[in-house]
Amino acid sequence: MFKVRFLALAAILLLCLNAKAQTSSNISIGAEFGLPSGNFVSLSGIGLGASAKAEFPVSPQIVLTVNVGFMNFFGKRNQLINLPDLTYIPLKGGVKYQSQSFMLKPR
């Protein structure tokens, strides 16, 4: 088991050494699916949404990132109760630093 983990880590490190810096802006979008957990199960069913991420290079080693999304959890409905939908819009910004030997990307 140790050998498998060591080989996987070595492969990841080799891939990181060959990473190239971005020189143009990058925008990506995606769909999201959520399942409620804990006490939230009694208020909501599934959640559906979308998110977008943009990366803006400042220098060859530094990239600014912005993430924004939309998530809607559908409220539970039956003959006795009619709970409203719960919607939230997460927003996150960050800085990605990449050198030739490693990449630092806080989340």
C-alpha positions in Angstrom: 0.0 0.0 0.0 2.9 2.4 0.8 4.4 1.7 -2.6 1.2 2.6 -4.4 0.9 5.9 -2.5 4.5 6.7 -3.1 4.2 6.1 -6.8 1.1 8.2 -7.0 2.7 11.1 -5.2 5.8 10.8 -7.4 3.6 10.9 -10.6 1.8 14.0 -9.3 5.1 15.8 -8.5 6.4 15.0 -12.0 3.3 16.4 -13.6 3.6 19.6 -11.5 7.2 20.1 -12.7 5.9 20.3 -16.3 3.2 22.8 -15.6 3.2 25.9 -17.7 2.0 29.4 -16.7 -1.2 30.9 -18.2 -0.8 33.9 -20.5 -4.5 34.6 -21.3 -7.8 34.8 -19.3 -9.7 31.7 -18.8 -13.5 31.3 -18.1 -15.3 28.0 -17.3 -18.9 27.2 -16.3 -20.5 24.1 -14.8 -23.7 22.6 -13.5 -24.1 21.7 -9.8 -26.1 19.1 -7.9 -26.6 19.1 -4.2 -28.0 16.8 -1.6 -29.1 18.1 1.8 -27.7 16.6 5.0 -28.3 16.8 8.7 -31.3 18.9 9.9 -31.5 20.5 6.4 -33.1 17.2 5.1 -36.3 18.1 6.8 -36.5 21.5 5.0 -35.3 20.7 1.5 -35.0 18.1 -1.3 -32.4 18.2 -3.9 -30.4 21.3 -5.0 -29.6 22.4 -8.5 -27.4 25.2 -9.7 -24.6 26.5 -11.9 -21.2 28.1 -11.3 -18.6 30.1 -13.2 -14.9 30.5 -12.7 -12.7 33.2 -14.2 -8.9 33.4 -14.1 -7.0 36.6 -14.9 -3.2 36.4 -15.2 -1.3 39.3 -13.6 2.2 38.0 -14.2 3.6 34.7 -15.4 3.5 33.3 -11.9 0.4 35.0 -10.4 -3.2 34.5 -11.5 -6.3 36.2 -9.9 -9.4 33.9 -9.6 -13.1 34.7 -9.2 -15.8 32.0 -8.6 -19.5 32.8 -8.5 -22.4 30.4 -8.4 -26.2 30.0 -8.0 -27.7 27.2 -6.0 -31.4 26.5 -5.4 -32.6 23.9 -2.9 -36.2 23.0 -3.5 -38.4 23.3 -0.4 -40.4 20.3 0.8 -44.1 20.3 -0.3 -47.0 18.0 0.6 -50.6 18.4 1.6 -49.7 19.7 5.1 -46.6 21.9 4.5 -45.3 24.1 1.8 -41.8 25.3 2.5 -40.2 27.9 0.3 -37.2 27.2 -1.9 -33.8 28.1 -0.4 -31.4 30.0 -2.7 -27.9 31.2 -2.2 -25.2 32.8 -4.4 -21.7 31.9 -3.3 -18.8 34.3 -4.3 -15.1 33.5 -3.8 -12.0 35.2 -4.9 -8.4 34.2 -4.7 -4.8 34.3 -5.9 -3.0 31.4 -7.5 0.8 31.4 -7.4 2.8 29.0 -9.6 6.5 28.6 -9.8 8.4 26.0 -11.9 8.5 23.5 -9.0 5.1 23.9 -7.3 1.7 25.7 -7.4 0.0 27.4 -4.4 -3.7 27.8 -4.7 -5.6 28.6 -1.5 -9.3 27.5 -1.3 
